Amino acid sequence: MHSLGEFGVTLMVAGSIPGSTRAASLAIYEMLQAGRDGEALAFVAVMSAVAIASLVLVARLTEPRVG
């Protein structure tokens, strides 16, 4: 439920100013509302891949070196 609250706050406070700002969650929401499910799925897949790659990179860079 926490993530739904954060989405609501983003929707109300940050919003989406055309040509200026756009939160990823709002972009996905707008794509789904417009019936562009394929684009939304691709966007989520790319964002997930970037997040996982970032986590792996940070884990490798911060692991203790032996020897």
PyMOL Python script that loads the backbone (N, CA, C, O; Angstrom):
from pymol import cmd

cmd.read_pdbstr("""\
ATOM      1  N   MET A   1       0.808  -1.195   0.000  1.00  0.00           N
ATOM      2  CA  MET A   1       0.000   0.000   0.000  1.00  0.00           C
ATOM      3  C   MET A   1       0.854   1.263   0.000  1.00  0.00           C
ATOM      4  O   MET A   1       0.413   2.314  -0.465  1.00  0.00           O
ATOM      5  N   HIS A   2       2.050   1.163   0.510  1.00  0.00           N
ATOM      6  CA  HIS A   2       2.923   2.333   0.584  1.00  0.00           C
ATOM      7  C   HIS A   2       3.204   2.888  -0.809  1.00  0.00           C
ATOM      8  O   HIS A   2       3.204   4.102  -1.009  1.00  0.00           O
ATOM      9  N   SER A   3       3.445   1.997  -1.770  1.00  0.00           N
ATOM     10  CA  SER A   3       3.760   2.465  -3.122  1.00  0.00           C
ATOM     11  C   SER A   3       2.561   3.165  -3.760  1.00  0.00           C
ATOM     12  O   SER A   3       2.732   4.101  -4.541  1.00  0.00           O
ATOM     13  N   LEU A   4       1.366   2.721  -3.436  1.00  0.00           N
ATOM     14  CA  LEU A   4       0.187   3.399  -3.970  1.00  0.00           C
ATOM     15  C   LEU A   4       0.081   4.807  -3.410  1.00  0.00           C
ATOM     16  O   LEU A   4      -0.324   5.726  -4.122  1.00  0.00           O
ATOM     17  N   GLY A   5       0.442   4.990  -2.142  1.00  0.00           N
ATOM     18  CA  GLY A   5       0.434   6.312  -1.539  1.00  0.00           C
ATOM     19  C   GLY A   5       1.448   7.220  -2.196  1.00  0.00           C
ATOM     20  O   GLY A   5       1.171   8.391  -2.455  1.00  0.00           O
ATOM     21  N   GLU A   6       2.625   6.679  -2.464  1.00  0.00           N
ATOM     22  CA  GLU A   6       3.660   7.476  -3.114  1.00  0.00           C
ATOM     23  C   GLU A   6       3.229   7.867  -4.524  1.00  0.00           C
ATOM     24  O   GLU A   6       3.507   8.980  -4.971  1.00  0.00           O
ATOM     25  N   PHE A   7       2.559   6.970  -5.220  1.00  0.00           N
ATOM     26  CA  PHE A   7       2.080   7.301  -6.565  1.00  0.00           C
ATOM     27  C   PHE A   7       1.081   8.451  -6.491  1.00  0.00           C
ATOM     28  O   PHE A   7       1.122   9.374  -7.304  1.00  0.00           O
ATOM     29  N   GLY A   8       0.190   8.387  -5.517  1.00  0.00           N
ATOM     30  CA  GLY A   8      -0.801   9.447  -5.360  1.00  0.00           C
ATOM     31  C   GLY A   8      -0.160  10.790  -5.070  1.00  0.00           C
ATOM     32  O   GLY A   8      -0.573  11.813  -5.617  1.00  0.00           O
ATOM     33  N   VAL A   9       0.845  10.789  -4.214  1.00  0.00           N
ATOM     34  CA  VAL A   9       1.542  12.036  -3.896  1.00  0.00           C
ATOM     35  C   VAL A   9       2.254  12.562  -5.138  1.00  0.00           C
ATOM     36  O   VAL A   9       2.209  13.759  -5.424  1.00  0.00           O
ATOM     37  N   THR A  10       2.911  11.670  -5.875  1.00  0.00           N
ATOM     38  CA  THR A  10       3.594  12.089  -7.106  1.00  0.00           C
ATOM     39  C   THR A  10       2.592  12.681  -8.084  1.00  0.00           C
ATOM     40  O   THR A  10       2.861  13.700  -8.720  1.00  0.00           O
ATOM     41  N   LEU A  11       1.457  12.051  -8.199  1.00  0.00           N
ATOM     42  CA  LEU A  11       0.423  12.511  -9.121  1.00  0.00           C
ATOM     43  C   LEU A  11      -0.093  13.892  -8.728  1.00  0.00           C
ATOM     44  O   LEU A  11      -0.319  14.745  -9.586  1.00  0.00           O
ATOM     45  N   MET A  12      -0.277  14.107  -7.432  1.00  0.00           N
ATOM     46  CA  MET A  12      -0.858  15.368  -6.969  1.00  0.00           C
ATOM     47  C   MET A  12       0.175  16.487  -6.838  1.00  0.00           C
ATOM     48  O   MET A  12      -0.109  17.630  -7.198  1.00  0.00           O
ATOM     49  N   VAL A  13       1.366  16.175  -6.329  1.00  0.00           N
ATOM     50  CA  VAL A  13       2.340  17.219  -6.029  1.00  0.00           C
ATOM     51  C   VAL A  13       3.275  17.475  -7.207  1.00  0.00           C
ATOM     52  O   VAL A  13       3.366  18.597  -7.705  1.00  0.00           O
ATOM     53  N   ALA A  14       3.968  16.429  -7.646  1.00  0.00           N
ATOM     54  CA  ALA A  14       4.958  16.610  -8.712  1.00  0.00           C
ATOM     55  C   ALA A  14       4.280  16.783 -10.056  1.00  0.00           C
ATOM     56  O   ALA A  14       4.678  17.619 -10.867  1.00  0.00           O
ATOM     57  N   GLY A  15       3.255  15.984 -10.278  1.00  0.00           N
ATOM     58  CA  GLY A  15       2.533  16.073 -11.534  1.00  0.00           C
ATOM     59  C   GLY A  15       3.402  15.787 -12.744  1.00  0.00           C
ATOM     60  O   GLY A  15       4.483  15.208 -12.637  1.00  0.00           O
ATOM     61  N   SER A  16       2.921  16.192 -13.856  1.00  0.00           N
ATOM     62  CA  SER A  16       3.636  16.008 -15.103  1.00  0.00           C
ATOM     63  C   SER A  16       3.496  17.300 -15.893  1.00  0.00           C
ATOM     64  O   SER A  16       2.446  17.564 -16.479  1.00  0.00           O
ATOM     65  N   ILE A  17       4.542  18.094 -15.907  1.00  0.00           N
ATOM     66  CA  ILE A  17       4.512  19.358 -16.627  1.00  0.00           C
ATOM     67  C   ILE A  17       5.001  19.088 -18.051  1.00  0.00           C
ATOM     68  O   ILE A  17       6.172  18.758 -18.241  1.00  0.00           O
ATOM     69  N   PRO A  18       4.139  19.221 -19.043  1.00  0.00           N
ATOM     70  CA  PRO A  18       4.515  18.903 -20.417  1.00  0.00           C
ATOM     71  C   PRO A  18       5.775  19.651 -20.849  1.00  0.00           C
ATOM     72  O   PRO A  18       5.875  20.868 -20.698  1.00  0.00           O
ATOM     73  N   GLY A  19       6.731  18.900 -21.386  1.00  0.00           N
ATOM     74  CA  GLY A  19       7.967  19.489 -21.873  1.00  0.00           C
ATOM     75  C   GLY A  19       8.972  19.829 -20.791  1.00  0.00           C
ATOM     76  O   GLY A  19      10.065  20.309 -21.091  1.00  0.00           O
ATOM     77  N   SER A  20       8.614  19.582 -19.516  1.00  0.00           N
ATOM     78  CA  SER A  20       9.509  19.965 -18.432  1.00  0.00           C
ATOM     79  C   SER A  20       9.838  18.796 -17.510  1.00  0.00           C
ATOM     80  O   SER A  20      11.001  18.415 -17.378  1.00  0.00           O
ATOM     81  N   THR A  21       8.825  18.231 -16.876  1.00  0.00           N
ATOM     82  CA  THR A  21       9.051  17.121 -15.943  1.00  0.00           C
ATOM     83  C   THR A  21       8.151  15.950 -16.282  1.00  0.00           C
ATOM     84  O   THR A  21       7.078  16.110 -16.865  1.00  0.00           O
ATOM     85  N   ARG A  22       8.610  14.779 -15.904  1.00  0.00           N
ATOM     86  CA  ARG A  22       7.789  13.592 -16.092  1.00  0.00           C
ATOM     87  C   ARG A  22       8.344  12.484 -15.219  1.00  0.00           C
ATOM     88  O   ARG A  22       9.452  12.002 -15.454  1.00  0.00           O
ATOM     89  N   ALA A  23       7.596  12.082 -14.231  1.00  0.00           N
ATOM     90  CA  ALA A  23       8.002  10.977 -13.373  1.00  0.00           C
ATOM     91  C   ALA A  23       7.742   9.672 -14.115  1.00  0.00           C
ATOM     92  O   ALA A  23       6.775   9.556 -14.868  1.00  0.00           O
ATOM     93  N   ALA A  24       8.610   8.698 -13.895  1.00  0.00           N
ATOM     94  CA  ALA A  24       8.470   7.423 -14.598  1.00  0.00           C
ATOM     95  C   ALA A  24       7.130   6.766 -14.287  1.00  0.00           C
ATOM     96  O   ALA A  24       6.484   6.218 -15.180  1.00  0.00           O
ATOM     97  N   SER A  25       6.713   6.818 -13.027  1.00  0.00           N
ATOM     98  CA  SER A  25       5.436   6.199 -12.669  1.00  0.00           C
ATOM     99  C   SER A  25       4.275   6.854 -13.403  1.00  0.00           C
ATOM    100  O   SER A  25       3.329   6.177 -13.805  1.00  0.00           O
ATOM    101  N   LEU A  26       4.345   8.169 -13.578  1.00  0.00           N
ATOM    102  CA  LEU A  26       3.277   8.853 -14.309  1.00  0.00           C
ATOM    103  C   LEU A  26       3.327   8.548 -15.793  1.00  0.00           C
ATOM    104  O   LEU A  26       2.286   8.452 -16.444  1.00  0.00           O
ATOM    105  N   ALA A  27       4.526   8.394 -16.335  1.00  0.00           N
ATOM    106  CA  ALA A  27       4.648   8.042 -17.754  1.00  0.00           C
ATOM    107  C   ALA A  27       4.009   6.678 -18.004  1.00  0.00           C
ATOM    108  O   ALA A  27       3.283   6.497 -18.981  1.00  0.00           O
ATOM    109  N   ILE A  28       4.280   5.730 -17.125  1.00  0.00           N
ATOM    110  CA  ILE A  28       3.690   4.393 -17.264  1.00  0.00           C
ATOM    111  C   ILE A  28       2.174   4.478 -17.131  1.00  0.00           C
ATOM    112  O   ILE A  28       1.444   3.872 -17.914  1.00  0.00           O
ATOM    113  N   TYR A  29       1.708   5.223 -16.148  1.00  0.00           N
ATOM    114  CA  TYR A  29       0.271   5.395 -15.928  1.00  0.00           C
ATOM    115  C   TYR A  29      -0.396   5.985 -17.170  1.00  0.00           C
ATOM    116  O   TYR A  29      -1.442   5.503 -17.606  1.00  0.00           O
ATOM    117  N   GLU A  30       0.206   7.024 -17.733  1.00  0.00           N
ATOM    118  CA  GLU A  30      -0.366   7.665 -18.913  1.00  0.00           C
ATOM    119  C   GLU A  30      -0.389   6.726 -20.116  1.00  0.00           C
ATOM    120  O   GLU A  30      -1.350   6.719 -20.885  1.00  0.00           O
ATOM    121  N   MET A  31       0.669   5.934 -20.276  1.00  0.00           N
ATOM    122  CA  MET A  31       0.695   4.959 -21.383  1.00  0.00           C
ATOM    123  C   MET A  31      -0.422   3.938 -21.231  1.00  0.00           C
ATOM    124  O   MET A  31      -1.102   3.601 -22.201  1.00  0.00           O
ATOM    125  N   LEU A  32      -0.609   3.450 -20.013  1.00  0.00           N
ATOM    126  CA  LEU A  32      -1.670   2.467 -19.776  1.00  0.00           C
ATOM    127  C   LEU A  32      -3.048   3.073 -20.004  1.00  0.00           C
ATOM    128  O   LEU A  32      -3.924   2.426 -20.577  1.00  0.00           O
ATOM    129  N   GLN A  33      -3.243   4.308 -19.558  1.00  0.00           N
ATOM    130  CA  GLN A  33      -4.530   4.974 -19.754  1.00  0.00           C
ATOM    131  C   GLN A  33      -4.825   5.202 -21.233  1.00  0.00           C
ATOM    132  O   GLN A  33      -5.985   5.205 -21.646  1.00  0.00           O
ATOM    133  N   ALA A  34      -3.773   5.394 -22.026  1.00  0.00           N
ATOM    134  CA  ALA A  34      -3.946   5.643 -23.460  1.00  0.00           C
ATOM    135  C   ALA A  34      -4.049   4.338 -24.255  1.00  0.00           C
ATOM    136  O   ALA A  34      -4.198   4.362 -25.476  1.00  0.00           O
ATOM    137  N   GLY A  35      -3.970   3.199 -23.554  1.00  0.00           N
ATOM    138  CA  GLY A  35      -4.074   1.908 -24.237  1.00  0.00           C
ATOM    139  C   GLY A  35      -2.778   1.468 -24.900  1.00  0.00           C
ATOM    140  O   GLY A  35      -2.792   0.574 -25.746  1.00  0.00           O
ATOM    141  N   ARG A  36      -1.663   2.077 -24.530  1.00  0.00           N
ATOM    142  CA  ARG A  36      -0.364   1.721 -25.102  1.00  0.00           C
ATOM    143  C   ARG A  36       0.356   0.756 -24.160  1.00  0.00           C
ATOM    144  O   ARG A  36       1.437   1.050 -23.649  1.00  0.00           O
ATOM    145  N   ASP A  37      -0.268  -0.401 -23.946  1.00  0.00           N
ATOM    146  CA  ASP A  37       0.251  -1.381 -22.995  1.00  0.00           C
ATOM    147  C   ASP A  37       1.632  -1.900 -23.379  1.00  0.00           C
ATOM    148  O   ASP A  37       2.480  -2.107 -22.510  1.00  0.00           O
ATOM    149  N   GLY A  38       1.861  -2.109 -24.653  1.00  0.00           N
ATOM    150  CA  GLY A  38       3.151  -2.605 -25.116  1.00  0.00           C
ATOM    151  C   GLY A  38       4.284  -1.640 -24.794  1.00  0.00           C
ATOM    152  O   GLY A  38       5.357  -2.050 -24.352  1.00  0.00           O
ATOM    153  N   GLU A  39       4.032  -0.351 -25.021  1.00  0.00           N
ATOM    154  CA  GLU A  39       5.043   0.669 -24.710  1.00  0.00           C
ATOM    155  C   GLU A  39       5.307   0.724 -23.214  1.00  0.00           C
ATOM    156  O   GLU A  39       6.453   0.850 -22.784  1.00  0.00           O
ATOM    157  N   ALA A  40       4.250   0.629 -22.428  1.00  0.00           N
ATOM    158  CA  ALA A  40       4.400   0.655 -20.974  1.00  0.00           C
ATOM    159  C   ALA A  40       5.218  -0.546 -20.502  1.00  0.00           C
ATOM    160  O   ALA A  40       6.095  -0.404 -19.650  1.00  0.00           O
ATOM    161  N   LEU A  41       4.940  -1.704 -21.043  1.00  0.00           N
ATOM    162  CA  LEU A  41       5.681  -2.912 -20.674  1.00  0.00           C
ATOM    163  C   LEU A  41       7.154  -2.789 -21.060  1.00  0.00           C
ATOM    164  O   LEU A  41       8.033  -3.180 -20.292  1.00  0.00           O
ATOM    165  N   ALA A  42       7.420  -2.255 -22.228  1.00  0.00           N
ATOM    166  CA  ALA A  42       8.807  -2.067 -22.663  1.00  0.00           C
ATOM    167  C   ALA A  42       9.528  -1.073 -21.758  1.00  0.00           C
ATOM    168  O   ALA A  42      10.692  -1.279 -21.413  1.00  0.00           O
ATOM    169  N   PHE A  43       8.854  -0.009 -21.376  1.00  0.00           N
ATOM    170  CA  PHE A  43       9.429   1.002 -20.487  1.00  0.00           C
ATOM    171  C   PHE A  43       9.761   0.392 -19.127  1.00  0.00           C
ATOM    172  O   PHE A  43      10.832   0.639 -18.573  1.00  0.00           O
ATOM    173  N   VAL A  44       8.839  -0.402 -18.598  1.00  0.00           N
ATOM    174  CA  VAL A  44       9.066  -1.073 -17.308  1.00  0.00           C
ATOM    175  C   VAL A  44      10.233  -2.048 -17.422  1.00  0.00           C
ATOM    176  O   VAL A  44      11.060  -2.131 -16.514  1.00  0.00           O
ATOM    177  N   ALA A  45      10.307  -2.781 -18.523  1.00  0.00           N
ATOM    178  CA  ALA A  45      11.398  -3.743 -18.705  1.00  0.00           C
ATOM    179  C   ALA A  45      12.757  -3.044 -18.764  1.00  0.00           C
ATOM    180  O   ALA A  45      13.721  -3.507 -18.156  1.00  0.00           O
ATOM    181  N   VAL A  46      12.831  -1.937 -19.492  1.00  0.00           N
ATOM    182  CA  VAL A  46      14.096  -1.189 -19.588  1.00  0.00           C
ATOM    183  C   VAL A  46      14.475  -0.612 -18.229  1.00  0.00           C
ATOM    184  O   VAL A  46      15.633  -0.702 -17.821  1.00  0.00           O
ATOM    185  N   MET A  47      13.516  -0.025 -17.526  1.00  0.00           N
ATOM    186  CA  MET A  47      13.804   0.542 -16.208  1.00  0.00           C
ATOM    187  C   MET A  47      14.246  -0.534 -15.227  1.00  0.00           C
ATOM    188  O   MET A  47      15.147  -0.304 -14.421  1.00  0.00           O
ATOM    189  N   SER A  48      13.621  -1.704 -15.287  1.00  0.00           N
ATOM    190  CA  SER A  48      13.998  -2.808 -14.403  1.00  0.00           C
ATOM    191  C   SER A  48      15.409  -3.294 -14.717  1.00  0.00           C
ATOM    192  O   SER A  48      16.195  -3.553 -13.805  1.00  0.00           O
ATOM    193  N   ALA A  49      15.729  -3.417 -15.992  1.00  0.00           N
ATOM    194  CA  ALA A  49      17.064  -3.857 -16.393  1.00  0.00           C
ATOM    195  C   ALA A  49      18.135  -2.869 -15.926  1.00  0.00           C
ATOM    196  O   ALA A  49      19.194  -3.278 -15.450  1.00  0.00           O
ATOM    197  N   VAL A  50      17.862  -1.583 -16.061  1.00  0.00           N
ATOM    198  CA  VAL A  50      18.813  -0.561 -15.604  1.00  0.00           C
ATOM    199  C   VAL A  50      18.985  -0.637 -14.092  1.00  0.00           C
ATOM    200  O   VAL A  50      20.104  -0.530 -13.592  1.00  0.00           O
ATOM    201  N   ALA A  51      17.898  -0.819 -13.366  1.00  0.00           N
ATOM    202  CA  ALA A  51      17.971  -0.904 -11.904  1.00  0.00           C
ATOM    203  C   ALA A  51      18.777  -2.126 -11.467  1.00  0.00           C
ATOM    204  O   ALA A  51      19.618  -2.023 -10.574  1.00  0.00           O
ATOM    205  N   ILE A  52      18.529  -3.276 -12.085  1.00  0.00           N
ATOM    206  CA  ILE A  52      19.261  -4.493 -11.726  1.00  0.00           C
ATOM    207  C   ILE A  52      20.733  -4.352 -12.079  1.00  0.00           C
ATOM    208  O   ILE A  52      21.596  -4.736 -11.289  1.00  0.00           O
ATOM    209  N   ALA A  53      21.031  -3.807 -13.251  1.00  0.00           N
ATOM    210  CA  ALA A  53      22.428  -3.607 -13.652  1.00  0.00           C
ATOM    211  C   ALA A  53      23.138  -2.662 -12.684  1.00  0.00           C
ATOM    212  O   ALA A  53      24.303  -2.877 -12.348  1.00  0.00           O
ATOM    213  N   SER A  54      22.448  -1.626 -12.241  1.00  0.00           N
ATOM    214  CA  SER A  54      23.034  -0.687 -11.287  1.00  0.00           C
ATOM    215  C   SER A  54      23.343  -1.366  -9.962  1.00  0.00           C
ATOM    216  O   SER A  54      24.403  -1.142  -9.377  1.00  0.00           O
ATOM    217  N   LEU A  55      22.423  -2.193  -9.490  1.00  0.00           N
ATOM    218  CA  LEU A  55      22.640  -2.916  -8.236  1.00  0.00           C
ATOM    219  C   LEU A  55      23.817  -3.874  -8.338  1.00  0.00           C
ATOM    220  O   LEU A  55      24.629  -3.959  -7.417  1.00  0.00           O
ATOM    221  N   VAL A  56      23.915  -4.591  -9.442  1.00  0.00           N
ATOM    222  CA  VAL A  56      25.027  -5.517  -9.643  1.00  0.00           C
ATOM    223  C   VAL A  56      26.344  -4.751  -9.704  1.00  0.00           C
ATOM    224  O   VAL A  56      27.329  -5.173  -9.097  1.00  0.00           O
ATOM    225  N   LEU A  57      26.376  -3.646 -10.416  1.00  0.00           N
ATOM    226  CA  LEU A  57      27.589  -2.841 -10.532  1.00  0.00           C
ATOM    227  C   LEU A  57      28.039  -2.309  -9.168  1.00  0.00           C
ATOM    228  O   LEU A  57      29.219  -2.388  -8.828  1.00  0.00           O
ATOM    229  N   VAL A  58      27.111  -1.774  -8.401  1.00  0.00           N
ATOM    230  CA  VAL A  58      27.452  -1.251  -7.079  1.00  0.00           C
ATOM    231  C   VAL A  58      27.949  -2.378  -6.176  1.00  0.00           C
ATOM    232  O   VAL A  58      28.910  -2.194  -5.430  1.00  0.00           O
ATOM    233  N   ALA A  59      27.308  -3.533  -6.236  1.00  0.00           N
ATOM    234  CA  ALA A  59      27.737  -4.667  -5.408  1.00  0.00           C
ATOM    235  C   ALA A  59      29.158  -5.103  -5.768  1.00  0.00           C
ATOM    236  O   ALA A  59      29.951  -5.428  -4.884  1.00  0.00           O
ATOM    237  N   ARG A  60      29.475  -5.111  -7.043  1.00  0.00           N
ATOM    238  CA  ARG A  60      30.825  -5.515  -7.463  1.00  0.00           C
ATOM    239  C   ARG A  60      31.870  -4.473  -7.122  1.00  0.00           C
ATOM    240  O   ARG A  60      33.001  -4.817  -6.780  1.00  0.00           O
ATOM    241  N   LEU A  61      31.508  -3.218  -7.209  1.00  0.00           N
ATOM    242  CA  LEU A  61      32.467  -2.158  -6.916  1.00  0.00           C
ATOM    243  C   LEU A  61      32.728  -2.003  -5.414  1.00  0.00           C
ATOM    244  O   LEU A  61      33.784  -1.512  -5.016  1.00  0.00           O
ATOM    245  N   THR A  62      31.781  -2.414  -4.591  1.00  0.00           N
ATOM    246  CA  THR A  62      31.932  -2.232  -3.152  1.00  0.00           C
ATOM    247  C   THR A  62      32.321  -3.499  -2.396  1.00  0.00           C
ATOM    248  O   THR A  62      32.505  -3.455  -1.180  1.00  0.00           O
ATOM    249  N   GLU A  63      32.448  -4.624  -3.096  1.00  0.00           N
ATOM    250  CA  GLU A  63      32.833  -5.850  -2.385  1.00  0.00           C
ATOM    251  C   GLU A  63      34.287  -5.759  -1.958  1.00  0.00           C
ATOM    252  O   GLU A  63      35.124  -5.217  -2.680  1.00  0.00           O
ATOM    253  N   PRO A  64      34.580  -6.291  -0.782  1.00  0.00           N
ATOM    254  CA  PRO A  64      35.967  -6.220  -0.281  1.00  0.00           C
ATOM    255  C   PRO A  64      36.922  -7.036  -1.162  1.00  0.00           C
ATOM    256  O   PRO A  64      36.586  -8.124  -1.631  1.00  0.00           O
ATOM    257  N   ARG A  65      38.076  -6.500  -1.363  1.00  0.00           N
ATOM    258  CA  ARG A  65      39.085  -7.172  -2.169  1.00  0.00           C
ATOM    259  C   ARG A  65      39.993  -7.992  -1.254  1.00  0.00           C
ATOM    260  O   ARG A  65      40.439  -7.514  -0.210  1.00  0.00           O
ATOM    261  N   VAL A  66      40.255  -9.215  -1.658  1.00  0.00           N
ATOM    262  CA  VAL A  66      41.115 -10.090  -0.859  1.00  0.00           C
ATOM    263  C   VAL A  66      42.446 -10.225  -1.594  1.00  0.00           C
ATOM    264  O   VAL A  66      42.493 -10.461  -2.802  1.00  0.00           O
ATOM    265  N   GLY A  67      43.509 -10.071  -0.838  1.00  0.00           N
ATOM    266  CA  GLY A  67      44.807 -10.351  -1.423  1.00  0.00           C
ATOM    267  C   GLY A  67      45.586  -9.183  -1.695  1.00  0.00           C
ATOM    268  O   GLY A  67      46.707  -9.290  -2.192  1.00  0.00           O
TER     269      GLY A  67
END
""", "prot")
cmd.dss("prot")
cmd.show_as("cartoon", "prot")
cmd.util.cbc("prot")
cmd.orient("prot")
